[in-house]
Amino acid sequence: MKPSFVADATGAVEAMIPPADIGRTLDVLADGDCRAILDTTGREPMTAAEISDQCEIPLSTTYRKLERLTDENLLEERTRIQTAGKHARQYERTVEELHIHLTGSGDVEVDATPTD
């Protein structure tokens, strides 16, 4: 499920990740390869092969991690139009920041600030 983005009183846009998805999101963030991919794709959109090379992760593993990250809506898949040849899929990080909060009742909340 996608996080819903809302603007607060100052106009800052944030998202609340639904409680049912928080565990999966935290599992993805605990994965070092996923964090490396998020770091790399935060600079510019990249293809799976470019991410694999940049992060030094085998391509087959990269595809599995990309699927996990897109399922959690932390990455967005787009099409890179090539003027000559086959179009390529590229991936871009969808969030600039994630904030994890423990509430007084012991619940966990994750707020996401989208990329510009």
C-alpha positions as CSV (number, residue, x, y, z in Angstrom):
1,M,0.0,0.0,0.0
2,K,1.3,3.4,-0.9
3,P,1.9,6.0,1.8
4,S,-0.5,8.9,1.7
5,F,1.2,12.2,1.4
6,V,-0.2,15.2,3.3
7,A,0.9,18.8,3.9
8,D,1.2,20.0,7.5
9,A,0.5,23.5,8.8
10,T,3.9,24.7,7.5
11,G,3.2,23.3,4.0
12,A,5.8,20.5,4.4
13,V,4.7,17.3,2.7
14,E,5.0,14.1,4.7
15,A,3.5,10.6,4.4
16,M,2.3,8.2,7.0
17,I,3.1,4.5,6.1
18,P,0.1,2.4,7.1
19,P,0.7,0.4,10.3
20,A,0.3,-2.9,8.6
21,D,3.3,-2.0,6.2
22,I,5.7,-0.8,8.9
23,G,7.2,-4.2,9.6
24,R,7.9,-4.9,6.0
25,T,9.4,-1.4,5.5
26,L,11.7,-1.8,8.5
27,D,12.8,-5.2,7.2
28,V,13.7,-3.6,3.9
29,L,15.6,-0.8,5.6
30,A,17.5,-3.3,7.7
31,D,19.0,-4.8,4.5
32,G,22.4,-3.2,3.7
33,D,22.0,-3.8,-0.1
34,C,18.6,-2.1,-0.1
35,R,20.1,0.9,1.8
36,A,22.9,1.1,-0.7
37,I,20.4,1.1,-3.6
38,L,18.3,3.8,-1.9
39,D,21.5,5.9,-1.5
40,T,22.5,5.5,-5.1
41,T,19.1,6.1,-6.6
42,G,18.7,9.3,-4.5
43,R,21.3,11.0,-6.7
44,E,19.8,10.2,-10.1
45,P,17.5,7.6,-11.7
46,M,19.5,4.5,-12.7
47,T,18.9,1.2,-14.5
48,A,19.3,-2.1,-12.7
49,A,22.6,-2.7,-14.4
50,E,23.9,0.7,-13.4
51,I,22.7,0.1,-9.8
52,S,24.4,-3.3,-9.8
53,D,27.7,-1.8,-10.9
54,Q,27.6,1.2,-8.6
55,C,26.6,-0.8,-5.5
56,E,28.7,-3.9,-6.4
57,I,25.7,-6.2,-6.0
58,P,25.2,-9.1,-8.4
59,L,22.5,-8.2,-11.0
60,S,20.2,-11.1,-10.0
61,T,20.3,-9.9,-6.4
62,T,19.8,-6.3,-7.5
63,Y,16.5,-7.2,-9.3
64,R,15.2,-8.9,-6.1
65,K,16.1,-5.9,-4.0
66,L,14.6,-3.5,-6.5
67,E,11.3,-5.5,-6.4
68,R,11.3,-5.3,-2.6
69,L,12.0,-1.5,-2.6
70,T,9.3,-0.8,-5.3
71,D,6.8,-3.0,-3.4
72,E,7.4,-0.8,-0.3
73,N,7.1,2.4,-2.5
74,L,10.6,3.5,-1.6
75,L,11.6,3.4,-5.3
76,E,9.6,4.2,-8.4
77,E,10.2,2.4,-11.7
78,R,10.1,4.6,-14.8
79,T,11.0,4.1,-18.5
80,R,14.1,5.8,-19.9
81,I,13.4,6.6,-23.5
82,Q,16.2,5.8,-25.8
83,T,16.3,7.6,-29.2
84,A,18.0,4.7,-30.8
85,G,17.3,1.2,-29.5
86,K,15.4,-0.4,-26.7
87,H,13.9,1.6,-23.9
88,A,15.3,0.9,-20.4
89,R,13.6,0.7,-17.0
90,Q,15.2,3.0,-14.4
91,Y,14.6,3.4,-10.7
92,E,14.4,6.5,-8.6
93,R,14.1,6.9,-4.8
94,T,10.6,8.3,-3.9
95,V,11.5,9.5,-0.4
96,E,14.0,12.0,0.9
97,E,13.8,11.2,4.6
98,L,12.2,8.6,6.8
99,H,11.5,9.2,10.5
100,I,10.7,6.4,12.8
101,H,8.8,7.3,16.0
102,L,7.8,5.2,19.0
103,T,4.6,6.5,20.5
104,G,3.7,6.6,24.2
105,S,1.5,3.6,23.7
106,G,4.4,1.6,22.2
107,D,3.3,1.8,18.6
108,V,5.8,2.5,15.8
109,E,5.1,5.2,13.2
110,V,7.1,5.9,10.1
111,D,6.8,9.3,8.4
112,A,8.2,9.8,4.9
113,T,9.2,13.0,3.2
114,P,8.9,12.7,-0.6
115,T,11.7,13.7,-2.9
116,D,11.2,17.0,-4.7
